[in-house]
Amino acid sequence: MWDMSSREQSGESEPRQVTVRPTPRLSPFLIAGVFAAVLAAVVVVLVTGPADDYSLGGSLGYLTVAFAMPGLALGAVTWLFIDWRSRKRTRTYDLQKLDSAERTPAHDPE
């Protein structure tokens, strides 16, 4: 059960602070890292040629898997750096609860 304080019961609300900051999504950076790994594997296979024991597709698949981990790590480190930089754009807002009579619509429905 909730125990409401006397301030909340009387309708008064104390303003509180909320911190908001933009954060990048991780998945696009990881996808870009894997894409860079595939691109690097294609370049290496086309420049050096496939290994004697493997076909072109086999060499490409092997190098894609081998380059995928460093590509994922590169994407994650890039995301961490951009996330670290985004902390400079942190903003703090003061919030206060409004009664339903004090609220105004965000847009005028017509």
Secondary structure, DSSP 8 states (H G I E B T S, - for coil): -----HHHHTT----EEEEE-----HHHHHHHHHHHHHHHHHHHHHHH---TTS-HHHHHHHHHHHHHHHHHHHHHHHHHHHHHHHGGG-EEEEE----TTT---SS---
